[in-house]
């Protein structure tokens, strides 16, 4: 009897979760199924925006427009929260551009160029004495 009650409770929880609207990052279709109007903002770094948006707890989706360019879609009802998130995101993007470190591959290429410019020294092998 207890096992049947637990199974019924599990089934009810699954049905409840299935009807619940998704939160956070979603597909474009899921966002459109919420109903209501949506808006969009062009974004360059979706991974960076993801970190900021998780803190704000907003519903959003990315639509790829071109190579490396995305459109951030969000619900009109959450416009104020998205604006706050976008301010934080903009601050991070500007800060990232200012303190840009040289990529590792680029530093490696520079080191290879320096090594190529150095004069080549030939090593002479010393004759090994066999006095033993």
Backbone as CSV, one residue per row, in Angstrom:
resi,resn,N_x,N_y,N_z,CA_x,CA_y,CA_z,C_x,C_y,C_z
1,UNK,0.821,-1.193,0.000,0.000,0.000,0.000,0.875,1.270,0.000
2,UNK,1.896,1.259,0.871,2.787,2.421,0.955,3.535,2.618,-0.365
3,UNK,3.893,1.539,-0.986,4.606,1.599,-2.256,3.722,2.211,-3.347
4,UNK,2.455,1.886,-3.348,1.516,2.439,-4.322,1.326,3.937,-4.099
5,UNK,1.288,4.376,-2.839,1.124,5.794,-2.518,2.356,6.571,-2.990
6,UNK,3.556,5.998,-2.749,4.787,6.654,-3.197,4.835,6.769,-4.716
7,UNK,4.407,5.726,-5.406,4.397,5.740,-6.870,3.419,6.796,-7.382
8,UNK,2.265,6.906,-6.748,1.282,7.909,-7.132,1.825,9.322,-6.892
9,UNK,2.481,9.530,-5.764,3.061,10.844,-5.449,4.143,11.204,-6.469
10,UNK,4.981,10.236,-6.839,6.024,10.456,-7.839,5.407,10.857,-9.183
11,UNK,4.336,10.168,-9.573,3.665,10.453,-10.835,3.061,11.853,-10.827
12,UNK,2.455,12.244,-9.712,1.873,13.580,-9.602,2.952,14.663,-9.685
13,UNK,4.106,14.429,-9.059,5.209,15.386,-9.128,5.731,15.528,-10.549
14,UNK,5.829,14.417,-11.271,6.299,14.461,-12.656,5.333,15.242,-13.537
15,UNK,4.039,15.032,-13.349,3.044,15.763,-14.127,3.084,17.252,-13.811
16,UNK,3.270,17.564,-12.534,3.346,18.966,-12.128,4.578,19.632,-12.759
17,UNK,5.693,18.947,-12.761,6.922,19.498,-13.337,6.804,19.658,-14.852
18,UNK,6.064,18.767,-15.497,5.901,18.835,-16.950,5.087,20.061,-17.359
19,UNK,4.137,20.471,-16.551,3.291,21.616,-16.878,3.902,22.940,-16.429
20,UNK,4.946,22.884,-15.654,5.587,24.076,-15.140,6.404,24.744,-16.251
21,UNK,6.372,26.056,-16.346,7.130,26.781,-17.367,8.615,26.759,-17.016
22,UNK,9.488,26.554,-18.011,10.925,26.535,-17.727,11.427,27.912,-17.290
23,UNK,12.489,27.921,-16.529,13.088,29.146,-16.017,14.508,29.274,-16.547
24,UNK,15.020,30.500,-16.648,16.401,30.719,-17.065,16.559,30.604,-18.569
25,UNK,17.720,30.074,-19.000,17.992,29.932,-20.428,17.107,28.848,-21.027
26,UNK,16.526,29.148,-22.190,15.594,28.240,-22.845,15.848,28.257,-24.338
27,UNK,15.138,27.390,-25.029,15.155,27.466,-26.478,14.184,28.575,-26.894
28,UNK,14.307,29.000,-28.134,13.429,30.065,-28.617,11.969,29.599,-28.592
29,UNK,11.727,28.345,-28.960,10.359,27.816,-28.969,9.764,27.805,-27.562
30,UNK,10.535,27.400,-26.568,10.034,27.393,-25.193,9.690,28.808,-24.733
31,UNK,10.535,29.765,-25.104,10.282,31.150,-24.701,9.017,31.689,-25.358
32,UNK,8.811,31.335,-26.612,7.614,31.799,-27.323,6.343,31.156,-26.768
33,UNK,6.446,29.954,-26.228,5.279,29.266,-25.660,4.790,29.886,-24.357
34,UNK,5.602,30.747,-23.734,5.166,31.415,-22.506,3.955,32.291,-22.756
35,UNK,3.846,32.769,-23.976,2.773,33.720,-24.273,3.246,35.120,-23.958
36,UNK,2.602,36.094,-24.533,3.020,37.470,-24.306,4.083,37.885,-25.312
37,UNK,4.429,39.162,-25.264,5.369,39.720,-26.226,6.811,39.423,-25.815
38,UNK,7.676,39.370,-26.830,9.107,39.186,-26.587,9.865,40.321,-27.248
39,UNK,11.050,40.607,-26.728,11.925,41.635,-27.291,13.300,41.032,-27.503
40,UNK,14.137,41.751,-28.233,15.471,41.241,-28.503,16.533,42.324,-28.434
41,UNK,17.750,41.907,-28.067,18.912,42.790,-27.998,20.087,42.028,-28.614
42,UNK,20.893,42.672,-29.466,22.069,41.975,-30.002,23.135,41.775,-28.928
43,UNK,23.741,40.583,-28.917,24.741,40.217,-27.914,25.911,39.547,-28.633
44,UNK,27.135,39.790,-28.139,28.310,39.180,-28.763,28.823,37.962,-27.999
45,UNK,28.723,37.973,-26.674,29.272,36.887,-25.866,28.172,36.258,-25.018
46,UNK,27.479,35.233,-25.541,26.370,34.649,-24.783,26.807,33.947,-23.504
47,UNK,28.000,33.377,-23.481,28.458,32.675,-22.277,28.635,33.655,-21.127
48,UNK,29.127,34.831,-21.429,29.317,35.848,-20.401,27.967,36.349,-19.897
49,UNK,27.002,36.498,-20.807,25.668,36.943,-20.391,24.982,35.877,-19.544
50,UNK,25.239,34.588,-19.839,24.652,33.500,-19.054,24.991,33.642,-17.576
51,UNK,26.260,33.937,-17.291,26.684,34.068,-15.895,25.928,35.188,-15.189
52,UNK,25.748,36.305,-15.890,25.063,37.449,-15.292,23.570,37.156,-15.134
53,UNK,22.962,36.528,-16.143,21.512,36.300,-16.136,21.094,35.291,-15.071
54,UNK,21.969,34.351,-14.745,21.622,33.385,-13.689,21.409,34.083,-12.355
55,UNK,22.166,35.141,-12.117,22.010,35.886,-10.872,20.677,36.635,-10.838
56,UNK,20.236,37.119,-12.011,18.995,37.908,-12.090,17.750,37.042,-12.170
57,UNK,17.904,35.765,-12.493,16.793,34.812,-12.596,15.729,35.291,-13.589
58,UNK,16.145,35.451,-14.834,15.234,35.878,-15.893,15.115,34.774,-16.940
59,UNK,14.049,34.826,-17.728,13.828,33.876,-18.812,14.347,34.502,-20.103
60,UNK,15.205,33.787,-20.822,15.783,34.334,-22.042,16.202,33.194,-22.969
61,UNK,16.459,33.555,-24.225,16.919,32.597,-25.225,17.836,33.336,-26.193
62,UNK,18.746,32.590,-26.826,19.637,33.169,-27.821,19.260,32.649,-29.199
63,UNK,19.278,33.555,-30.163,19.025,33.199,-31.561,20.251,33.641,-32.345
64,UNK,20.907,32.691,-33.025,22.135,32.999,-33.760,21.777,33.686,-35.070
65,UNK,22.247,34.931,-35.256,21.959,35.678,-36.474,23.071,35.507,-37.506
66,UNK,24.301,35.709,-37.105,25.476,35.545,-37.968,26.552,34.813,-37.186
67,UNK,27.667,34.572,-37.834,28.791,33.912,-37.159,29.301,34.811,-36.041
68,UNK,29.193,34.346,-34.807,29.665,35.104,-33.654,28.711,36.192,-33.181
69,UNK,27.532,36.311,-33.784,26.569,37.328,-33.370,25.257,36.647,-32.998
70,UNK,24.701,37.058,-31.870,23.480,36.454,-31.355,22.462,37.536,-31.020
71,UNK,21.218,37.142,-31.010,20.139,38.014,-30.599,19.578,37.454,-29.296
72,UNK,19.590,38.256,-28.257,19.055,37.860,-26.958,17.566,38.135,-26.957
73,UNK,16.758,37.086,-26.842,15.304,37.229,-26.777,14.863,37.073,-25.328
74,UNK,13.928,37.922,-24.898,13.428,37.849,-23.527,11.974,38.300,-23.500
75,UNK,11.305,37.987,-22.401,9.892,38.351,-22.243,9.768,39.832,-21.907
76,UNK,8.763,40.487,-22.488,8.524,41.910,-22.246,8.274,42.190,-20.761
77,UNK,7.640,41.247,-20.071,7.308,41.452,-18.663,8.563,41.574,-17.801
78,UNK,9.669,41.018,-18.265,10.907,41.043,-17.488,11.892,42.086,-18.000
79,UNK,11.375,43.113,-18.642,12.225,44.125,-19.264,13.138,44.809,-18.251
80,UNK,12.615,45.134,-17.071,13.417,45.817,-16.053,14.558,44.938,-15.559
81,UNK,14.254,43.673,-15.326,15.292,42.748,-14.853,16.363,42.537,-15.927
82,UNK,15.949,42.430,-17.189,16.906,42.258,-18.283,17.774,43.501,-18.418
83,UNK,17.186,44.675,-18.238,17.964,45.912,-18.313,19.054,45.923,-17.251
84,UNK,18.720,45.513,-16.044,19.716,45.438,-14.976,20.803,44.418,-15.310
85,UNK,20.396,43.269,-15.835,21.372,42.241,-16.227,22.261,42.749,-17.350
86,UNK,21.663,43.451,-18.301,22.422,43.937,-19.447,23.438,44.998,-19.031
87,UNK,23.111,45.791,-18.013,24.079,46.767,-17.489,25.294,46.050,-16.914
88,UNK,25.065,45.002,-16.123,26.178,44.223,-15.567,26.985,43.565,-16.679
89,UNK,26.280,43.027,-17.669,26.942,42.378,-18.805,27.801,43.383,-19.572
90,UNK,27.266,44.575,-19.818,28.016,45.602,-20.540,29.271,45.997,-19.776
91,UNK,29.144,46.121,-18.473,30.292,46.463,-17.646,31.374,45.387,-17.758
92,UNK,30.969,44.114,-17.728,31.932,43.023,-17.855,32.589,42.999,-19.230
93,UNK,31.812,43.254,-20.284,32.370,43.251,-21.647,33.386,44.376,-21.801
94,UNK,33.062,45.557,-21.290,33.997,46.669,-21.387,35.253,46.412,-20.569
95,UNK,35.085,45.830,-19.405,36.235,45.517,-18.560,37.111,44.456,-19.217
96,UNK,36.476,43.477,-19.844,37.208,42.408,-20.518,38.031,42.965,-21.677
97,UNK,37.473,43.924,-22.400,38.190,44.523,-23.514,39.383,45.339,-23.063
98,UNK,39.294,45.957,-21.902,40.365,46.795,-21.387,41.545,45.972,-20.894
99,UNK,41.252,44.892,-20.214,42.312,44.090,-19.605,42.566,42.815,-20.393
100,UNK,42.599,42.941,-21.701,42.763,41.770,-22.559,44.194,41.251,-22.469
101,UNK,44.325,40.018,-22.119,45.629,39.380,-22.091,45.925,38.802,-23.466
102,UNK,47.203,38.664,-23.765,47.607,38.075,-25.034,47.338,36.576,-24.967
103,UNK,46.643,36.020,-25.960,46.350,34.585,-25.944,47.626,33.740,-25.956
104,UNK,47.522,32.551,-25.429,48.670,31.661,-25.294,49.263,31.320,-26.654
105,UNK,48.417,31.027,-27.636,48.928,30.679,-28.968,49.690,31.847,-29.596
106,UNK,49.204,33.042,-29.367,49.892,34.214,-29.901,51.249,34.396,-29.231
107,UNK,51.313,34.193,-27.918,52.593,34.283,-27.212,53.554,33.207,-27.692
108,UNK,53.034,32.016,-27.983,53.855,30.925,-28.485,54.435,31.276,-29.854
109,UNK,53.631,31.858,-30.729,54.124,32.273,-32.047,55.207,33.341,-31.920
110,UNK,55.022,34.277,-30.992,56.036,35.309,-30.772,57.340,34.700,-30.283
111,UNK,57.239,33.717,-29.396,58.448,33.048,-28.901,59.145,32.293,-30.028
112,UNK,58.385,31.653,-30.899,58.973,30.944,-32.033,59.705,31.909,-32.959
113,UNK,59.138,33.073,-33.179,59.793,34.080,-34.021,61.109,34.541,-33.402
114,UNK,61.126,34.741,-32.085,62.364,35.151,-31.412,63.428,34.080,-31.546
115,UNK,63.022,32.826,-31.429,63.991,31.726,-31.551,64.524,31.661,-32.973
116,UNK,63.701,31.877,-33.966,64.136,31.844,-35.366,65.129,32.957,-35.672
117,UNK,64.960,34.111,-35.059,65.849,35.252,-35.303,67.226,35.072,-34.675
118,UNK,67.317,34.265,-33.643,68.603,34.069,-32.973,69.556,33.315,-33.901
119,UNK,70.864,33.659,-33.842,71.824,32.932,-34.684,71.929,31.478,-34.229
120,UNK,72.123,30.613,-35.201,72.196,29.185,-34.910,73.619,28.849,-34.496
121,UNK,73.798,28.233,-33.371,75.110,27.804,-32.896,75.230,26.305,-33.096
122,UNK,76.325,25.921,-33.659,76.542,24.488,-33.847,77.337,23.971,-32.665
123,UNK,76.928,22.896,-32.164,77.617,22.293,-31.036,78.594,21.254,-31.561
124,UNK,79.763,21.303,-31.008,80.760,20.312,-31.398,80.797,19.236,-30.337
125,UNK,80.803,18.044,-30.798,80.852,16.937,-29.873,82.308,16.689,-29.502
126,UNK,82.572,16.620,-28.227,83.939,16.384,-27.777,84.254,14.908,-27.913
127,UNK,85.481,14.651,-28.277,85.924,13.266,-28.418,85.995,12.625,-27.029
128,UNK,85.456,11.472,-26.940,85.441,10.773,-25.654,86.736,9.976,-25.562
129,UNK,87.405,10.182,-24.460,88.680,9.457,-24.254,88.403,8.054,-23.746
130,UNK,89.162,7.176,-24.252,89.022,5.806,-23.809,90.273,5.382,-23.041
131,UNK,90.514,6.069,-21.946,91.691,5.780,-21.122,91.424,4.698,-20.109
132,UNK,90.362,4.129,-20.115,90.006,3.178,-19.076,90.675,1.895,-19.247
